[in-house]
Each structure stands twice: as C-alpha cells, then as structure tokens.
Amino acid sequence: MSNITRFEAGPVQNWDSWSFKHPLLSKPAPGKLFLGEKLGLDGMEVSLNTLPPGRGVPFYHRHRRHEELYLVLAGEGEFQVDGERFEVREGSAIRIAPAGVRTWRNIGETPLVYVVIQATQGSLEQQGIEDGEVVDAQVRW
C-alpha cells in the first residue's frame, strides 16, 4: 500500500532493548528508538522511550526549530524546563517550545515509558478535525 507504512514496536517491556548513540554520551543510551526513518516520516519525528528507575537524561538541551510533545504512558518522572521542576505520571502530556531548556528523570520504581513527537513550531496550519474530509464509501470490515 502506497499510503501507509507500518512498524511493530512490540511489547513495552521490551523497549529497553533499543539503544541510541548520542554524540554527548560515551556509550549508547538504552530504551530509545526514533521512528522517522522506519516509517518514512517527513513532517515530524517520533521516538519511543523507556527510562529505568533512578535514571535520567544527563544533560540539558533545547531545540532550534522543533517543539516537542511528551506523552507519558507509564511510570513517574520529574521534568525541569527553564529551571522549573514538575512531576509527570501516566497520562501526562507536556509540550515544550524549542527554546525551553529541558531534562528529565525517572523518580518511580518502574520504567518511565513515554512517546516524544517533534514537529517544526508554527508549521501546523489548522487544529482539530478541520483537515479531514469524509470519503463517500461504505465502511466494510
């Protein structure tokens, strides 16, 4: 199918098997998988993440153009954005502007599992369902 690409991430408890080699870290960071290349994304980047108890991102960072949306699926964590600290948990959604200086850590006893979506700030032309259109076809399963 030309209008779809798929990737099966597998069970969340296996997400710690992925790793990402960040240029600031001496060894690969476990529990991070970018989906852009796997899915051929060209309007956003998405990563699947798991952070073990007691671990955190060991540096602050910000972005040049991308805002980020963090969706917490499981666990408990603490974020710092521009010096402000706040806790997150399952169901938390956090949007951080590109200039926001950020880091986060797992403060719970189970993995902190989250999805990060990056998109160029200001690129969304409309919100909600305005971009959708109904197709004249009978739904069949």
N, C-alpha and C positions, 0 to 999 in steps of 0.2 A: 504494500500500500504506500503510495507516494505522500499521503498527507499525515502519516503517523510514524513516529519512531518510538521504540519501547526499550526499557531496561528493567530487569528484575533485580531489586536490591537485596532480596532475601530477608530473613528474619532480623529484626533489630538487634537481637542478642549476638548476631554475627558481624555487626557493623564495625566492631573493634579490630577486625582482621584487615581492614583497608589501612593504607598509610599514605601520607602526603609529604613530600620533601620540600620543606620551606627553606628558602635561602638563608634565613636567620638562625635556623636550628642545625645543630651538628648531626642529628640523626632524624630519620623520618618521624613525623607526628602520627601516631596511630588514630584510627577512628574518623578519618575524613576522606570523602570521595566527592569530587566535582563531577557533575552530570553534563556539563556543556558539551564536551566532546563526544561523550557516549550517546547523547540524544540529538546532536546537531543543533543545539540552541544558538540563536543569533540575536535575541532581543533581551536576554537575561542570562545570568549564571546561577546555578543552584548547587548547593552542596548538602550531603547527608553527613551527619556528625554524631559522634558519641564521645563523651569525655568521662574517664573513670573518676570515682570518688577521690577527692583530695588533689586532683589535677586542675591546672588552669592554663590559659594562654600566657606564656612567659614574657610577653612584650605588649606595649600599646601600639595601636595602629589606627589609621584613618584612610579614607579613600579620596581620590582626586575627583571622580565623577559619579561613582555608584552609591546610591542609598542601599541599605540592607534591611531586610525583614527577617527577624529570627522568630521561628515558631518552635516553642518548646513542647516536645511530645511526651517526655518522661523525665523524672528526676527533679532536683532542686539546684539552683545556682545563684550566683551573685554576679552582677554586671557592674562595671564602672564606665560611665560615659561622661567625659569632661569633668572628672573628679566627683561626680555624683554616683553613689552606690545604691543599688536596689536589688531586691531578691526576685527571682523568677522561679516558676514551677510549671508543671504540666498544664498546658492551656495558655501560657503566657505568649503574647505576641508583642515584639519590640521592633520599632522602626528607628533606624539611626541614620541621620543625614550624613553625607560624605565627610564633612569636616569634623564630625563627632569623634573625639579620641576615645578609643574603647579597648576594653579587655574583659575577660570573664573567667569564672572558675566554677567548679562543682563543689558545693558545700553539703551535699547529701551523702547518703550511704549506698546509693545505687547510681548507675551511669546517668549522666545528663545527656539526653538524646534530643537533638534539635535539627531543624532544616534551616538553611540560610538561603535567601533569594536575593540576588543582587540585580539591580537594573539602573540604568542611567537616570539620575534625578531629573525631573522635568520632562521626561520623554512620553509619559502617559497622556494621550490626547483626550481621554474621557474615562470616567469611573463607572462602576456598576455594570449593568447589562446593556448599556447603550450601543456597544459594538456588535452585539449579537443580532441575528435575524432568523426568523422562523423559516424553515425549509418546508415546502409543500410536498410532504411524503408521509405515508402511513408508517408508524413505528411497528416493526415486526421483530419478535425475539425467537 
